Amino acid sequence: MAENLYSEPSIQVPTLAHLEELGKRRGLRFNGATDLEQYREFISKLCDGFNEADKLPEPTLPVKYPRLPGYRPKQEDNKLNGWYWRTDIEGAKTGKLAGRTVAIKDNIAVAGVPMMNGCTITEGYVSEFDATVITRILDAGGRITGKAICEGYCLSGNSFTCNKGPVRNFHNPMHSAAGSSGGSGTLVAAGEVDLAVGGDQGGSIRMPSSWCGIVGMKPTFGLVPYTGAMAIEPSIDHLGPMAKTVYDCALFLEVLAGYDDGLDPRQFPNIEVAEYSKELQVDNLNGMKIGLVKEGFNRPGADDKVNELVKKAVRKLTNAGAVVEEVSIPLHEKSAIIWNLFGMEGSYDTILRQQSAPVGFPGFYPTSSMKFQGVSLPTRINDLSHTMKVVLLFGEYLKECYPGQFYGRGMNMRRLLSQEYEIALEKYDAVVMPTIPMTASKLPMKDTSLLDYCSKAFEPCGNTMAASVTGMPALTVNAGFIDGLPVGTMFTGRKFDEVTLLKIGHIFEKLNAPAK
């Protein structure tokens, strides 16, 4: 009988010595060898069940459209270093994205196409499934032409921590494209693709959109499913659209947004998706009020020229009937600290302990990726970027000395920041500030110190982290240029009111369009 044949186990029964070592590590004391033997006997039965389950087929995400694996582009064909991998996947013949080319941030799974998430530790992994947003893009007629470089495990607001080299800014290649979706930003800016998907945990859609001079939206938390993307911290993981214009951004959001049938625990089942692009058929903002957030213009290191350009551009909205006033959101100044309180320990847990797939929730789990990283991370830990090593060291320190204490405090303080924003948004339809209060910085040189590297990596994040912490939607639109480098303006709105933000952004874009 087949059930009596020998079958190699997928999980081994631990030895007595291993169990004793594990127990001692956690401070357990055993009453002699008999206890250990009985623990082992019970655990062996659990292992039998695990081995039985491992032979059953596992549900996964669908792959609907054929494709070839593609190739790593040559340097002469990738001068801005925006591409990690080139491919050519055609979707449906018709749909909202028919005729549009799309780049995918390289922390999002595309079946049969390599993914490294900005770090050689993950290089060599090829997923067997398409992330939900990939299927939606292809169903809508989009054509995926490659994977865009992202920062090492997406832990940088600048564009130089990927093992494949720095991503260069289209407007000045010696300057940063920002991160962590820097490849997505510079490819759209250069016209190499029409659209790109970005990811955002602390500003990683909005920062590169700002420094690359394009439009980017971090939607309300949960509006776009994160299913099939590598996580940083499950309470701040977002995917969203990046495009040349507000209209294209709105159209792309229509395709990406919506409930994923319970596969992404970040979502609620009653999500409503508007036809955002059709809502842009307005020529005024009569009755709308916009609040200039005082604290967003007072960031350390802010460039006065950037602040003045943004204020001047926003005040043009009065020509369309809007009221523009200054508003104070005091806790905005502490938003990066609040992010760090839960984000450092949270990202340590998610990336380094849970293989970029947070546990404890029903939904889809990328087990092939988790297995790959579970083997590669411990053996190649020194290949992490310096920013990830900060997360590892500080996260381990917090776990050892203050386990959960500051994570919990940070989570609680999120409510205070959300309350301040909600109070402001009771009076204003949107609040606004510079996306990044300085123009794109120069890329670091080879002799950059480790401290300068880490400081520069997080320098652009001061204003963008608040919307990640609160989960509110935020849209960045180009306000103009200073010395040839773009300046982004960030509008933040009420949860699930992307329509209002896009309307404001659309009028703002028209009022600040460069003269032809």
Order of alpha helices (4+ residues) and beta strands (2+ residues): alpha-alpha-beta-beta-beta-beta-alpha-beta-alpha-beta-alpha-beta-beta-alpha-beta-alpha-beta-alpha-alpha-alpha-alpha-beta-alpha-alpha-beta-beta-alpha
